[in-house]
Amino acid sequence: MTELKAEIASTTYPGRGIIIGKSEDGTKAVIGYFIMGRSENSRNRVFAAEGKDLKTQAFDPSKLVDPSLIIYAPVRTLDSDTIVTNGDQTDTIRDFILSGKTFEEALRTRTFEPDPPNFTPRISGILSFADGDFSYKMSILKSNEGREASVLRFFYEYAQPVAGEGHFIHTYQCDGNPIPSFAGEPTLVDIKGDIDTFTNNVWQSLNADNKVSLYTRFIDLSTGAFEDRIVNKNV
């Protein structure tokens, strides 16, 4: 198991990242989602709550150039599932789940982002709650070694989450030009402390120049009640 803070800090540009796991005391499901940016357009964003969901918004609407890949709902909350992704595939997954289909079926209709030469991967997660506990899945859709015509789809399933442990997946392996896609399985990481400790650990570990926004949620497994935190660099 890798220390989450060290793993996040190991590169200046992990891009967008999803963390899912179980709290140290075993009573809560944990979600973290962050975005970073190198361009002015990517950095011109904030997170904002919308009911039980989360939206990205332009910090300065007058500077918004192309909203297609940067304005979306990263989090959707359903009755027994919570979805977190780095793009508009959140809504694809929601629509499939509501029609009785699966996370995997939804993502098999999608591919990586159309932003050559990076072809940013689409990363996704879903938490499913039942009987006072939960399971979760993660996925990455990425180009086959930068080939625009070839997609690779990977799915990971965690049926029995362990207290104090989680998994971390992000879009980019490191900074570069083009930026290399994340490689390998989601990283096993520690989940420490309450929501404020967790939030602070993630935010302080992100590169100061490139970080944009962070969202965290702790969900009580006995009641379903949740707490959220939002941290925006642009305030």
Secondary structure by P-SEA (a helix, b strand, c coil): cccaaaaaacccccccbbbbbbcccccbbbbbbbbbbcccccccbbbbbcccbbbbbbccccccccccccccccccccccccccccccaaaaaaaaaaacccaaaaaaaccccccccccbbbbbbbbbbccccccbbbbbbbcccccccbbbbbbbbbccccccccccccccccccccccccccccccccccccaaaaaaaaaaacccccccbbbbbbbccccccbbbbbbbccc
